């Protein structure tokens, strides 16, 4: 991946419990060894040195919401209202990343897309249609919400 100064990027870090934590910022420069980048993270006053492998360009497909479900009373996969809340939380994550989401339509009660996956909403971004999906994992108990290109069958 070719980065340029000023690119908006996502930085992936690990929390102490091993969960992914995403931060957003702007690329200041890449070091001469091409192993690290200097990133000015949102809400930070000084640039941070980050491993180049931990940054990704911002695109709707790179915006992901990861939530540890270990402490939830009810699994989101079994509660339509909680699935709807995942859409709202993902929208906030997309907004923080700087993604302009258009025409978001929540699917009624979600639609099961697989054993561990739910289709939550349809949306447009950059003129492309996407399906917002939630994938539930058991080990560790986590929900991952992300957008994938959506091409309906004709």
N, C-alpha and C positions, 0 to 999 in steps of 0.2 A: 504494500500500500504506500502510495506516495503522499506525504503530508507537506503542507505549505504553511509558512508563518501566518498566523491569524485564523487558521482553521478551527472550527468548533469541534471539540473532541469529548469523548466519554472516557473517564478513567475508572477502571475496575480495581477495587481493593477487596480485601477480606476482613471481615469483622473478627473480633476475638473468638467468636463461636463458629467461625468458618463460613458464614453466609457472605454472599456477594454484596458489596456496597458500591453504588455508582455515584460518581461525582462528575460535574461538567465544567468545562472551562475552554480557554483558548490557547492554542499552541503558540509558544513564544519562539522556540527553536529546538532543534535536535542536536545533540552533542556530536563532536567530530567522530567518535567511535561508533555512532549510529546504534547505541544500546539504550540510551536514555533520552527523554525529552524534558524540556522545561515548559511547564504548563501553569498558566495563571488561572487557578480554579475560581469559580464563582464564590463570592463572599469571603475570599482570602485576600490579604493585603500583599503577601509576598509570593513569588512564583515557587512552585514545587518541582523537585526533580523526581521523575516518574520513569519506571522501566518502559521502554518503547513497546514491549509486548503487552503492556497493560492499558494502552490507549487504542481507541477505535474512533473512526470518523462518525459524526452524528448523522444518522439517517433514521427514518421511522422504524426500520427493521432492527436497529441497534438499541432502541429504547425498550428496556425491559424492567418490569416491576417484579421484584423477588421478595416474598414475605414468608417469614418463618411461621408456620401454622401450629407449632408445638404448643403454644399457650392459648389457642382459640378453643372456646367451649364447643363449637360446632365446626365441622369441616366445611369450607366454602363450597365444595363440590355438592354438598347435600342441601344447601340453602340458597334459593334463588335471590333473596335480598342481599346476601353476602356477595354473590357473584356480581350483582349490579354495582355494589360498592367497589369491587375490583376495577370496574370500568372507570369510575370516578377517580380512583387512586392512580390508575395508569394515565388518565388524561392529565393529571397534575404532574406526573413524571415527564410526560411528553412536553408539556408547557415549560417545565424547568429546563429541559434539553434544548428548547427553542424550536420545536416542531409545530407547524401550523396544521392542526387537525380540522378537517371540514366534514360536514354532513355525517356526524356520528349518530348511528341509529342502534340503540340497544335492542338485541334480539329478545323477544318475550321469553322470560324465564331461562334464557340461555339454551343452547342446543348442544346435545352431547355429540362430540366429534370423534370420540374414541373412548377406550376404557378409562383413561385418566385425563382426558382433554374435553374442554367445553368451548364452544364458539360463543363469545359474549356480545359482540357488536360488529357492525359493518361501518366502515369509515372511508373517507377519501383524504389523501394528502399528496400534494404535488401532482394532482390530476390522475393519480393511480388509486384504484379501489383495493382496500385491505380488509382482512378479517381479523378481529382482535380475539385471541385465544388465551385460555388459561389452562396450564398443565399442572397437575397436582402430583407431587412425588411423596413417597412414604419415608424414604431414608435419604437424607433428612427430610422431615415433614415440611415441605415448602410448596408454595404456589408461584409459578412463573407466568407472567402475563406479557404477551408480546404480539405484535402485528405481523401478519404474513400476507403477501399478495393474494388477492382473491379473484379468481377467474371462473365465473359461473358457467355451468354447462349450458349450451344452447340447444 
